[in-house]
């Protein structure tokens, strides 16, 4: 049995990933979010639903007790503080495996006109997510950082990966694809350890996402 703590459990990607995990009888899920009542409908399908603040190290550490994997799907202006709190709480609780959702452009890895467009649109968002990622990469955790392309709600799992240091490919990817990758890493914990993965749908190269 794999015990997974999902932090930011009401996020769009997280909600899809939860469905994958709940359907797997070998995965036991604990949900952590700011307002637990939002996920009351899952009460009978998960181990626990915990209301807490993702920037509170003590609350996180308590939720991490007995977990095998932490999947953090966080956002907001305090993303750096949240990353630091997750790192410290994992170190305190002895949980080693982390799946962390970031964004594209944090290494200036997006080439060409799409890279310029992405920087213009995201601005300080990229800077903040890079600082948060630095918190994770400078730790001793067994992390996987996921850098999705621009997200769609298409009902498909279709993605390819690039590594840190490689040019990012494509412009978009489905949330379901990212959720499927998260689930894959939960059940294959030895894969992509201490790697930062760019994720895109093949064949979506362009100056910006086709739908934007």
C-alpha positions in Angstrom: 0.0 0.0 0.0 1.3 3.4 -1.0 0.2 6.3 1.2 0.0 9.6 -0.6 -0.5 13.1 0.8 -2.0 15.6 -1.8 -1.3 19.2 -0.8 -3.6 21.7 -2.6 -6.1 18.9 -3.1 -8.8 21.1 -4.7 -6.7 22.2 -7.6 -7.8 21.2 -11.1 -4.9 18.9 -11.8 -5.1 17.5 -8.3 -8.8 16.6 -8.6 -8.0 14.5 -11.7 -5.0 12.9 -10.1 -7.2 12.0 -7.1 -9.5 10.0 -9.4 -6.6 8.0 -10.7 -5.3 7.2 -7.2 -8.7 6.5 -5.6 -9.4 4.0 -8.3 -6.2 2.1 -7.4 -6.8 -0.2 -4.4 -3.0 -0.1 -3.7 -3.0 3.6 -3.1 -4.3 5.3 0.0 -5.0 9.0 -0.3 -4.9 11.9 2.3 -6.1 15.3 1.1 -4.8 18.6 2.5 -6.4 21.9 1.6 -7.4 25.2 3.0 -11.1 24.5 3.2 -11.8 20.8 3.7 -15.5 21.1 3.2 -14.9 21.6 -0.6 -14.0 17.9 -0.8 -16.6 16.4 1.6 -17.9 14.3 -1.3 -14.7 12.3 -1.2 -14.8 11.6 2.5 -15.7 7.9 2.1 -13.1 7.3 -0.7 -9.9 8.6 1.0 -8.1 8.0 4.3 -8.5 11.6 5.5 -9.3 15.1 4.5 -7.2 17.6 6.5 -7.9 21.4 6.6 -4.7 23.3 6.9 -2.3 26.0 5.6 0.3 24.9 3.1 2.7 27.5 4.5 2.5 26.2 8.0 5.3 23.7 8.7 3.8 22.2 11.8 0.4 21.5 10.1 2.2 20.0 7.1 4.5 17.8 9.2 1.5 16.4 11.1 -0.3 15.6 7.9 2.9 13.9 6.5 3.2 11.4 9.3 3.1 7.9 7.8 3.1 9.1 4.2 5.2 7.6 1.4 4.8 10.3 -1.2 3.9 14.0 -1.0 2.3 15.5 -4.1 2.2 19.3 -3.9 0.0 21.2 -6.3 0.2 24.7 -5.0 -0.1 28.3 -6.3 -0.3 31.8 -5.1 1.8 34.8 -4.3 3.3 32.9 -1.3 4.5 30.0 -3.4 8.1 30.4 -2.2 7.0 30.3 1.5 4.9 27.2 0.7 7.8 25.5 -1.0 10.0 26.2 2.0 7.3 24.9 4.4 6.9 21.7 2.4 10.6 21.1 2.3 11.1 21.7 6.1 8.0 19.6 7.0 9.2 16.7 4.9 12.7 16.8 6.5 11.1 16.9 9.9 8.7 14.0 9.2 11.2 11.9 7.4 9.2 11.6 4.2 11.5 11.6 1.2 9.5 11.4 -2.1 8.1 14.6 -3.4 6.2 15.4 -6.6 6.2 19.2 -7.1 4.2 21.1 -9.8 6.0 24.2 -11.2 5.7 26.0 -14.5 7.5 26.5 -17.8 10.1 29.1 -18.3 11.8 28.9 -14.8 15.2 28.0 -16.4 14.7 30.3 -19.4 14.3 27.0 -21.3 11.5 27.9 -23.7 13.0 28.9 -27.0 12.0 31.3 -29.8 8.9 33.4 -30.1 6.9 31.2 -27.7 9.5 31.7 -25.1 9.3 35.5 -25.5 5.5 35.3 -25.4 5.5 33.1 -22.3 7.9 35.5 -20.5 5.7 38.5 -21.4 2.5 36.9 -20.2 3.8 35.3 -17.0 6.4 37.9 -15.9 7.0 37.7 -12.1 5.0 34.4 -11.9 8.1 32.8 -13.5 10.4 34.5 -11.0 8.4 33.3 -8.0 8.1 29.8 -9.3 11.9 29.6 -10.0 12.5 30.7 -6.4 10.1 28.1 -5.1 11.8 25.4 -7.3 15.2 26.5 -5.9 13.9 25.6 -2.4 13.1 22.1 -3.6 16.2 21.5 -5.8 18.5 22.6 -3.0 17.1 20.1 -0.6 18.1 16.4 -0.1 14.6 15.2 -1.0 13.8 12.7 -3.7 11.9 15.2 -5.8 10.4 15.3 -9.2 9.6 18.8 -10.5 6.9 18.9 -13.2 6.9 21.9 -15.6 3.7 21.8 -17.7 3.1 23.7 -20.9 0.0 25.8 -21.0 -2.9 23.7 -19.7 -6.0 22.6 -21.5 -9.1 20.6 -20.3 -9.0 18.1 -23.1 -10.0 14.6 -22.1 -6.7 13.0 -23.3 -3.4 11.6 -22.0 -0.8 12.5 -24.6 2.5 13.9 -23.5 6.3 13.9 -23.9 9.0 14.9 -21.5 12.1 17.1 -21.7 14.8 17.3 -19.0 16.3 20.4 -17.3 19.0 21.7 -19.6 17.0 20.8 -22.7 14.8 23.2 -24.8 11.2 22.9 -23.9 8.9 21.5 -26.6 5.4 22.3 -27.6 3.1 25.0 -26.2 0.3 23.1 -24.5 -0.7 19.9 -22.6 -3.9 18.6 -21.0 -4.4 18.7 -17.2 -5.4 15.0 -17.5 -1.9 14.3 -19.0 -0.2 16.0 -16.0 -2.4 14.1 -13.6 -1.6 10.8 -15.3 2.1 11.6 -15.0 1.7 12.3 -11.3 -0.1 9.0 -10.8 2.6 7.2 -12.7 5.2 8.6 -10.4 3.2 7.7 -7.3 3.2 4.0 -8.4 6.7 4.1 -9.8 8.5 6.1 -7.2 12.0 5.2 -8.4 11.5 7.0 -11.7 12.7 10.5 -12.5 14.1 11.1 -9.0 15.8 14.5 -8.6 14.8 15.4 -12.1 12.9 18.4 -13.4 10.6 17.5 -16.3 9.1 19.7 -19.0 5.8 18.2 -20.1 4.0 19.0 -23.4 1.7 17.5 -25.9 3.7 16.4 -29.0 3.1 18.4 -32.2 1.9 21.6 -30.5 4.9 23.8 -31.4 4.1 27.4 -32.2 4.4 31.0 -31.2 1.8 30.5 -28.5 -0.9 28.0 -27.6 -3.3 27.4 -30.5 -6.3 28.3 -28.4 -4.9 31.5 -26.9 
